[in-house]
Amino acid sequence: MDIASLKRDSSKVEAGDWVSDIPGMGDVRLRVRGLSSPTVVALRSRKERKVTREDRERDGSLKPEAAMRIFGEVLHEAVLFDWDGFTNGKQPLPFDANLAKEWLTNPDYVAFADAVVWAAQIVDKGRAGETDDMGNGSKRSSRAASPATT
């Protein structure tokens, strides 16, 4: 194995990228930052440190409800930047931060949170493909490598 194949562009992980071909999401594309970016790691750490004793197990770890709440908040505040391809009826649904927060923090929308995590992991691996530098939600190709092709 060539060691160069293990190198990734950490500046892209921090800046974020468009990811498409997300399992179960049809034509939806998400612009996300990688989960391993310093911004994401720092925000998650800050939020976890602030968790009260009532939301912790006896060993100090977070109770599952608290961990899921914090992770959803982190996905909203530091990972997801934009989306393209959602519709409401037949009308395009532009990115809405408040709607994104609802979808990322409500357990009934776990499929959306899973899609954001999957896309962020693609960015972490440096496989997001072509970056849409304009960030305008246009339909530029950003085909992500599917797990079957890796």
BELJONOR-V981899 format. One record per helix or strand. SS is the DSSP state (H for helix, E for strand). FROM is the first residue (numbers start at 1). LEN is the number of residues. Records with the same first field share a line. If there is no record, write none. Layout:
SS->FROM-LEN / FROM-LEN
//
This chain:
H->3-4 / 10-6 / 38-12 / 53-3 / 64-16 / 97-9 / 107-18 / 147-3
E->17-3 / 29-4 / 56-1 / 62-1 / 80-5 / 87-2 / 91-2
//
